[in-house]
């Protein structure tokens, strides 16, 4: 029998996450590797999702604490789009996915886990990466540890920056 192992999810499941904003907390921290902060731009930044739907699941957020898409300023919106394009290139180099889901959940009712701070999701996809587990057990199977995925993304980011 195969074992499903996702220990990083235990801090999330059934817990009170407090009133602080995870994006603002990570943005104001100097511990990028410990927080899985991938890249900081002028107006936006990129972090790995601690509760990923798949390996390499990234979140791109404006540095400014803003909750709604319509409240983004033009320069934030532009950099958000450019950062999304760049991270797709980086993820292709790092993980060689066959496709991507890129999206936004606006509001708690729409599935936003952090409704007060706008963010975009990039989820790499591979053929066969989704099986019966999410349907039967509300469980996602992540095949690689966060540290290893972070290292691969950071190496690809360095390579992509040299092109």
C-alpha positions as CSV (number, residue, x, y, z in Angstrom):
1,X,0.0,0.0,0.0
2,X,1.3,3.5,-0.9
3,X,1.4,6.1,1.8
4,X,0.1,9.6,1.3
5,X,2.3,12.1,3.1
6,X,1.6,15.9,3.3
7,X,2.7,17.0,6.7
8,X,2.7,20.7,5.9
9,X,-1.1,20.6,5.7
10,X,-1.5,19.7,9.4
11,X,-1.0,23.3,10.5
12,X,-3.8,24.4,8.2
13,X,-6.5,21.7,8.7
14,X,-9.1,22.7,11.3
15,X,-7.0,25.5,12.8
16,X,-7.7,29.1,13.5
17,X,-5.4,31.2,11.3
18,X,-5.8,34.4,13.2
19,X,-6.5,37.9,11.9
20,X,-3.1,38.6,10.3
21,X,-2.6,38.7,6.5
22,X,-0.2,35.9,5.3
23,X,0.8,38.0,2.3
24,X,1.7,41.0,4.4
25,X,3.5,38.9,7.0
26,X,5.7,37.2,4.3
27,X,6.3,40.5,2.5
28,X,7.6,42.2,5.6
29,X,9.8,39.2,6.6
30,X,13.5,38.9,5.6
31,X,13.3,35.1,5.6
32,X,12.5,34.5,2.0
33,X,13.7,30.9,1.8
34,X,11.9,30.0,5.1
35,X,8.7,31.6,3.8
36,X,9.1,30.2,0.2
37,X,9.2,33.7,-1.2
38,X,10.3,33.3,-4.8
39,X,10.6,36.8,-6.2
40,X,9.9,40.4,-5.2
41,X,9.1,42.9,-7.9
42,X,8.4,46.7,-7.5
43,X,4.7,46.3,-7.1
44,X,4.1,42.5,-6.6
45,X,5.7,39.5,-5.2
46,X,5.6,35.7,-5.6
47,X,5.3,33.0,-2.9
48,X,4.8,29.3,-3.0
49,X,1.4,28.1,-1.7
50,X,1.9,26.3,1.6
51,X,-1.2,24.2,0.9
52,X,-0.7,23.5,-2.8
53,X,-3.1,21.9,-5.2
54,X,0.0,20.6,-7.1
55,X,3.8,20.9,-7.0
56,X,4.9,24.4,-7.8
57,X,1.6,26.1,-7.0
58,X,2.5,29.8,-6.8
59,X,0.7,32.8,-5.6
60,X,1.3,36.3,-7.0
61,X,0.1,39.3,-5.0
62,X,0.4,43.0,-5.0
63,X,2.7,44.4,-2.2
64,X,-0.1,46.8,-1.3
65,X,-2.8,45.2,0.9
66,X,-5.8,45.4,-1.4
67,X,-8.6,42.9,-1.5
68,X,-10.4,43.5,-4.8
69,X,-9.4,43.2,-8.4
70,X,-11.1,46.5,-9.3
71,X,-9.0,48.3,-6.6
72,X,-5.6,47.4,-8.3
73,X,-3.8,50.4,-9.7
74,X,-2.7,50.3,-13.4
75,X,1.0,49.7,-12.5
76,X,0.1,46.9,-10.1
77,X,-2.1,45.2,-12.7
78,X,0.6,45.5,-15.3
79,X,3.3,44.0,-13.1
80,X,0.9,41.3,-11.9
81,X,0.4,40.2,-15.6
82,X,4.1,40.4,-16.4
83,X,5.0,38.5,-13.2
84,X,2.5,35.8,-14.1
85,X,4.1,35.4,-17.6
86,X,7.5,35.2,-16.0
87,X,6.5,32.6,-13.4
88,X,4.9,30.4,-16.2
89,X,8.3,30.5,-18.0
90,X,10.2,29.7,-14.7
91,X,7.8,26.8,-13.9
92,X,8.3,25.4,-17.4
93,X,12.0,25.4,-16.9
94,X,11.8,24.1,-13.3
95,X,9.1,21.4,-13.5
96,X,8.3,20.9,-17.2
97,X,4.5,20.9,-16.7
98,X,2.2,20.0,-19.6
99,X,-0.2,22.9,-18.8
100,X,-1.3,25.4,-16.2
101,X,-4.4,26.6,-14.3
102,X,-4.1,30.3,-13.7
103,X,-6.9,32.0,-11.8
104,X,-8.3,34.2,-9.1
105,X,-10.9,33.6,-6.3
106,X,-12.6,36.9,-5.5
107,X,-14.4,36.8,-2.1
108,X,-14.7,34.1,0.5
109,X,-17.8,32.6,-1.2
110,X,-15.8,32.2,-4.4
111,X,-13.1,30.2,-2.5
112,X,-10.6,32.9,-1.5
113,X,-8.7,31.7,1.4
114,X,-7.3,35.2,2.0
115,X,-10.1,37.4,0.8
116,X,-8.5,40.6,2.1
117,X,-5.4,40.5,-0.1
118,X,-5.9,39.9,-3.8
119,X,-3.7,37.2,-5.4
120,X,-3.4,35.1,-8.5
121,X,-2.8,31.3,-8.5
122,X,-0.6,29.5,-10.9
123,X,-1.0,25.7,-10.7
124,X,1.2,23.6,-12.9
125,X,-0.6,20.5,-14.4
126,X,0.5,17.2,-15.7
127,X,-1.4,14.4,-17.4
128,X,-2.7,12.1,-14.7
129,X,-1.9,14.4,-11.8
130,X,-5.4,14.3,-10.5
131,X,-6.9,11.0,-9.4
132,X,-9.7,9.7,-7.2
133,X,-8.3,11.1,-3.9
134,X,-9.8,14.7,-4.2
135,X,-13.2,13.2,-5.1
136,X,-13.4,10.5,-2.4
137,X,-11.3,11.9,0.4
138,X,-10.9,15.6,-0.1
139,X,-7.2,14.8,-0.3
140,X,-4.6,16.1,-2.7
141,X,-1.4,14.1,-3.3
142,X,1.7,16.2,-3.7
143,X,4.6,14.1,-5.0
144,X,7.5,16.4,-4.0
145,X,8.5,18.2,-0.8
146,X,8.2,22.0,-0.6
147,X,12.0,22.5,-0.1
148,X,12.9,20.5,-3.2
149,X,10.3,22.3,-5.3
150,X,11.5,25.7,-4.0
151,X,15.1,24.9,-4.9
152,X,14.1,23.8,-8.4
153,X,12.1,27.1,-8.9
154,X,14.9,29.2,-7.6
155,X,17.4,27.5,-9.9
156,X,15.1,28.0,-12.9
157,X,14.6,31.6,-11.9
158,X,18.3,32.2,-12.0
159,X,18.6,30.5,-15.4
160,X,15.6,32.4,-16.8
161,X,17.1,35.7,-15.6
162,X,20.3,35.0,-17.6
163,X,18.4,34.7,-20.9
